[in-house]
Amino acid sequence: MSKQINDGPKIVIVGAGAVGSTFAYSLLIRGLAAQIAIVDINKDRAEGEAMDLNHGLSFAYPTRIWAGDYSDCKDADIVVIAVDKGQKIEQSRLELAQGNFQIMKELIPNITEYNKDCILLVVTNPLDVMTDAALKLSGFPKSRVIGSGTALDTARLRYLLGEYLQVDPRNVHAYIIGEHRDSEVPVWSLANVGGIKLRDYCPICKVPYNIEDFDRLFLKVRNAGYDIIKRKGRTFYAVALAMTKIVESILRNENAVLTVSSYLQNYHGVSNICLSVPTVLNRNGVRETLEIPLDDREIKDLQKSAAIIRNVAESLRL
C-alpha cells in the first residue's frame, strides 16, 4: 500500500495556516493527492495539522500526509505557497506586499533548490504581485507559475448572481478579471445564464434588469473578503475549495477554464504583469489565456487594474 501511495501525485503545501491546512483537508476528502507534505516555520503547527488529517484517513482516501521540510519539494507535482502574514483592515496593499515579498525571497530559493520542474501555485497576498514575484524569483517558465487569482471572486459573483436570479450558481457564467480584490473588474458584457445574456434572462425569471442592482452586487463581491475578516478574522473555506479546483484541473489534465493569475502579454493592451483572466489549465499548467471580448469600459478598467499592480511590483523592484 505504501509503495502504491508513493507513486501517486505529490503536493507540498508551504504554510500551515488557516488557508494551507484547510486546503490540505479539501485535498484529502477529494482524494486528489497520494502524498501531501506540509511545511511551516512552526514545525509543531505543521505536525499537528498532519496528525489531525491522518486520524481521518479511515474515512477518506489512501493518502500519505506528513510534516516535512523544503527537501520534500523534490519530485512534487505542485508546490503551493500559502504563507501569508495576513492583512490588517487598515493595512495598504503596498505595506502587505513589502512584508510578504521578504518571505517570498526566502522560500522560493528553498523550493527551487530541490525542484525546478514543478508547478507553483501562489495564494499569498497581494496575490497578483506575489505571483509575479514567484515567477521572477524562481525563473520558472511562465506556464508553471499560477496564482489562485480571481477564481474565488468569480465564484462569489456567480453565487450572488444565482441568488438574485434564483438559479443554480453552477449555471451562471460570469467572470471577475484583473486584480484579486480592490481593482477587480466584473465582465457584465458576457454574463449569462445557460447562454442567455442577463438582459434577456432577467424577464424570463421575472427579475428586474437593473444596472444599479448589479453594481451593488459587485460591491458585495469585491468587499466579501474584508466583510468576512471583520466577522471571523480570516477567509479560508472558499479559497481552499478554489485552490482544490485549480489543482484538480492540473492533475487531471482537464483543460478547464478558470480565472487564475498568470503572466499576460498583449492582452487587451496589458503586458508584463500577472493578472487574472479566463485561462485554460492542464497538466503543464497554463495552456493558454483566452482573450475574451470586452467592452470599452471593461478594457479601461482592466488596464487601470494592471497599472495599480504594476506600480506595487515596481516598488518592490520586480
C-alpha positions in Angstrom: 0.0 0.0 0.0 2.8 2.5 0.9 4.6 1.9 -2.4 1.3 2.5 -4.3 0.6 5.7 -2.5 4.1 7.0 -3.1 3.6 6.5 -6.8 0.7 9.0 -7.0 0.5 12.8 -7.2 2.6 14.7 -4.7 1.7 18.1 -3.4 3.7 20.2 -1.0 1.9 23.0 0.9 4.2 25.7 2.3 2.3 27.4 5.1 0.2 25.5 7.7 -2.1 28.4 8.5 -5.9 28.5 8.0 -5.7 28.5 4.2 -3.0 25.9 3.9 -4.5 23.5 6.4 -8.0 23.8 5.0 -6.6 23.2 1.5 -4.9 20.0 2.8 -8.2 18.9 4.2 -10.0 19.6 1.0 -7.4 17.7 -1.0 -7.8 14.7 1.4 -11.6 14.4 1.1 -11.4 14.8 -2.7 -8.7 12.2 -3.0 -6.6 14.3 -5.4 -3.2 13.7 -3.9 -1.5 10.5 -2.9 1.1 12.5 -0.9 0.7 15.7 1.0 3.7 17.3 2.7 3.0 20.3 4.9 5.9 22.7 5.5 5.8 25.5 8.0 8.3 27.6 10.0 6.3 26.5 13.0 7.1 22.8 13.0 4.7 22.0 15.8 1.8 23.5 13.9 2.7 21.5 10.7 3.0 18.3 12.8 -0.3 19.0 14.5 -2.1 19.5 11.2 -0.6 16.3 9.7 -1.6 14.3 12.8 -5.2 15.6 12.7 -5.5 14.8 9.0 -4.0 11.4 9.3 -6.5 10.5 12.0 -9.3 10.9 9.5 -7.8 8.5 6.9 -10.2 5.8 7.8 -13.0 8.0 6.4 -11.1 9.3 3.3 -8.8 8.1 0.5 -5.4 6.4 1.0 -3.0 9.3 1.4 0.4 9.8 2.9 0.4 13.0 4.9 3.4 14.4 6.9 5.0 17.5 8.3 8.1 18.0 6.1 10.7 20.5 5.1 11.8 22.0 1.8 13.7 18.9 0.8 10.2 17.3 0.4 9.7 19.5 -2.6 11.7 17.0 -4.5 9.5 15.2 -7.1 6.4 17.2 -6.1 4.0 17.8 -8.9 2.7 21.1 -7.4 4.1 23.3 -4.6 1.5 25.6 -3.1 2.7 28.8 -1.5 0.2 29.6 1.2 2.4 31.7 3.5 0.9 35.0 4.5 1.4 37.4 7.3 -2.3 38.3 7.0 -3.7 41.7 6.0 -5.0 44.0 8.7 -8.0 46.0 7.8 -6.1 49.3 7.9 -3.1 48.0 6.0 -2.3 49.1 2.5 -1.7 46.9 -0.5 2.0 48.1 -0.6 2.6 47.5 3.1 1.3 43.9 2.8 3.4 43.4 -0.4 6.6 44.5 1.3 6.2 42.1 4.2 5.2 39.1 2.1 7.8 39.8 -0.5 10.5 39.3 2.1 9.0 35.9 2.9 8.9 35.0 -0.8 12.6 35.9 -1.3 13.5 33.4 1.4 11.2 30.5 0.5 11.4 30.4 -3.3 15.1 29.6 -3.4 14.4 26.9 -0.8 11.8 25.3 -3.2 13.9 25.6 -6.4 16.9 24.1 -4.7 15.0 20.8 -4.7 12.6 21.1 -7.6 12.8 23.1 -10.8 10.1 21.1 -12.6 7.0 21.5 -10.5 4.1 23.9 -10.9 4.0 26.8 -8.4 0.5 27.7 -7.1 0.6 31.0 -5.2 -2.1 32.1 -2.7 -0.1 34.7 -0.8 -1.4 38.2 -0.9 -1.4 40.7 -2.6 -2.0 37.7 -4.9 -1.0 39.1 -8.3 2.1 40.9 -7.1 3.3 37.7 -5.2 2.6 35.6 -8.3 4.8 37.9 -10.3 7.4 37.7 -7.6 7.3 33.9 -7.6 7.8 34.0 -11.4 10.8 36.3 -11.3 12.4 34.7 -8.3 12.0 31.1 -9.5 13.0 31.6 -13.1 10.3 29.1 -14.0 8.5 29.1 -17.4 5.5 31.4 -17.3 3.2 28.5 -17.8 4.3 26.9 -14.5 3.6 29.8 -12.1 0.0 30.4 -11.3 -1.8 32.5 -8.7 -5.2 31.5 -7.4 -6.3 34.8 -8.8 -10.0 35.7 -9.1 -11.2 32.1 -9.2 -12.8 32.8 -5.8 -14.1 36.3 -6.8 -15.7 34.7 -9.9 -17.3 32.1 -7.7 -18.6 34.8 -5.3 -20.1 36.7 -8.3 -21.8 33.5 -9.6 -23.2 32.7 -6.2 -24.7 36.2 -5.7 -26.0 36.3 -9.2 -27.5 32.9 -8.7 -29.3 34.2 -5.6 -30.5 37.3 -7.4 -31.7 35.4 -10.5 -33.0 32.4 -8.5 -30.9 29.9 -10.4 -28.2 27.4 -9.5 -24.8 29.3 -9.5 -23.2 26.4 -11.4 -25.4 27.5 -14.4 -24.4 31.2 -14.1 -21.5 32.1 -16.4 -19.8 35.3 -15.4 -16.2 36.4 -14.7 -14.2 38.7 -12.5 -10.9 39.6 -14.1 -7.9 41.7 -13.2 -6.6 42.1 -9.7 -7.7 39.8 -6.9 -9.8 42.2 -4.8 -9.6 46.0 -4.8 -9.4 46.9 -8.6 -11.0 43.7 -9.9 -13.3 44.0 -12.9 -16.7 42.4 -13.4 -17.3 41.3 -17.1 -21.0 42.2 -17.3 -21.0 42.3 -21.1 -20.6 38.5 -21.2 -22.5 37.4 -18.1 -25.2 34.9 -19.0 -27.3 32.0 -17.7 -27.4 29.0 -20.0 -26.1 31.0 -22.9 -28.8 33.7 -22.4 -27.4 37.1 -21.6 -28.5 38.9 -18.4 -30.6 41.5 -20.2 -32.6 38.7 -21.9 -32.7 36.3 -19.0 -34.0 38.7 -16.3 -37.5 38.9 -17.8 -37.6 35.1 -18.1 -37.2 34.7 -14.3 -39.2 37.9 -13.6 -36.3 39.8 -12.0 -35.6 43.4 -13.0 -32.6 44.1 -15.2 -31.2 46.9 -13.1 -27.6 48.1 -13.5 -27.7 49.6 -10.1 -28.6 46.3 -8.6 -25.7 44.6 -10.4 -23.3 47.3 -9.2 -24.4 46.8 -5.6 -24.0 43.1 -6.1 -20.5 43.6 -7.4 -19.6 45.7 -4.4 -20.6 42.7 -2.2 -18.2 40.6 -4.3 -15.3 43.0 -4.1 -15.7 43.6 -0.3 -16.5 40.0 0.6 -13.1 39.2 1.9 -13.0 42.2 4.1 -16.5 41.6 5.4 -15.6 38.0 6.3 -12.4 39.1 8.0 -14.4 41.6 10.1 -16.6 38.8 11.3 -14.3 35.8 11.8 -10.8 37.0 11.3 -9.8 35.0 8.2 -11.2 33.7 5.0 -10.2 30.1 4.2 -13.0 27.7 3.3 -14.0 29.1 -0.1 -10.4 29.9 -1.2 -9.3 26.4 -0.3 -12.1 25.0 -2.5 -11.0 27.2 -5.3 -7.4 26.0 -4.9 -8.6 22.4 -4.9 -10.4 23.0 -8.2 -7.2 24.6 -9.7 -5.1 21.6 -8.6 -7.8 19.1 -9.9 -7.7 20.8 -13.3 -3.9 20.4 -13.4 -3.6 16.9 -12.1 -6.5 15.5 -14.1 -5.4 17.3 -17.3 -8.9 18.8 -17.6 -8.1 21.8 -19.8 -10.6 23.6 -17.6 -11.2 27.4 -17.9 -10.6 29.2 -14.6 -9.8 32.8 -13.8 -6.3 32.4 -12.4 -3.5 34.9 -12.3 -0.6 34.3 -14.7 1.7 36.4 -16.8 0.0 38.4 -19.5 1.5 39.6 -22.7 -0.5 42.0 -25.0 -3.9 41.1 -23.5 -6.2 44.0 -24.4 -3.2 46.3 -24.0 -1.9 44.7 -20.8 1.6 43.3 -20.8 4.4 42.2 -18.5 2.3 41.7 -15.4 0.4 38.8 -13.7 -3.4 39.3 -13.6 -6.4 37.1 -13.8 -8.3 36.3 -17.0 -10.0 33.1 -18.2 -7.2 30.6 -18.6 -7.0 27.0 -19.8 -5.3 24.8 -17.3 -3.9 21.3 -17.8 -1.1 19.0 -16.7 1.5 21.5 -17.9 0.0 24.5 -16.1 -1.2 27.3 -18.2 -2.1 26.1 -21.7 -3.3 29.4 -22.9 -5.1 32.6 -21.8 -8.3 33.3 -23.5 -8.7 36.9 -24.8 -12.4 37.3 -24.3 -14.2 40.2 -26.0 -14.6 43.1 -23.6 -16.5 46.4 -23.9 -14.6 49.7 -23.8 -15.3 50.3 -20.1 -14.1 46.8 -19.2 -10.9 47.2 -21.2 -10.2 50.6 -19.5 -10.9 49.1 -16.0 -8.6 46.1 -16.8 -5.8 48.4 -17.9 -6.3 50.5 -14.7 -6.1 47.4 -12.6 -2.9 46.4 -14.3 -1.4 49.8 -13.7 -2.1 49.6 -10.0 -0.5 46.2 -9.7 2.5 47.3 -11.8 3.1 50.2 -9.5 3.3 47.9 -6.5 5.5 45.4 -8.4 7.9 48.2 -9.4 8.1 49.5 -5.8 9.5 46.0 -5.0 11.8 46.3 -8.0 10.3 43.3 -9.7 
